[in-house]
Amino acid sequence: MDAVDKKIIAILQARARIKKSEMARELKIPATTLQERIRRLEETGVIKGYQAVIDPEKIGLMVQAFVAVTLDCHEPTEIRRFEKSIKTIHNIKACYHLSGRFDYLLHVVAMDLKELGDLVKVGISSLPDFGRCETHLLFSKIESSQVWPLPE
């Protein structure tokens, strides 16, 4: 990945809806070169997709929380089974495998506290090899960026 690829990524992160012709002019490269570079970045998995950034409260998701989970068993088969099961619960926005006191940190969303309680007590606690969890309510978001810093 060279400096032009990094500029393409930076522009797409900030303004994904920019017209390719405008981006090509801004980068001072031919539109066909830009298209080829974007295609290559997509094919190699550097660019994984494009999506709208949604305000969760505007669609009725008024509660967000982080659920720290510890598994009972740490065998590879059980870990894979737990991770596969996580993908079946649509209220889990993100799942991170961690080192330290907890095995996983789940970012979850819910319409209200009752739905969050059901999600934790019924959904998450019934996952394979679930051991225990701690739920941390998110009061406010100070900073959240969809933009990844690009190394020099």
C-alpha angles and dihedrals in degrees: 000000000000134000093276092053089050091051090050091051092047092051093046092049091052100035112015092167094058114129112253091230090056092048092049090052091047091051092041093232131121115270090238090055090050092050091050092049092049091047090051092048089051095046093049091050097245087120106042098181147303127265144165118253108233130201102231094208091056089061095045101265098130099161129060126177143167116233115199110205132195120196125221093219130036102192114131093243093053092045091053090047091051092048092049091050092051088065091061094064108081095196091067105095096181138000123202125191107218144189119228133041096345129046098210139018115206123197104208135182132202141171093239144343093277091057090046090051091050091047092055099036098041109018108034098030090054094057116117114279093001108168110173141321145202120213121211118191117221109229097180142346113240098180133357124164131185087198119099117211111244118224115241 
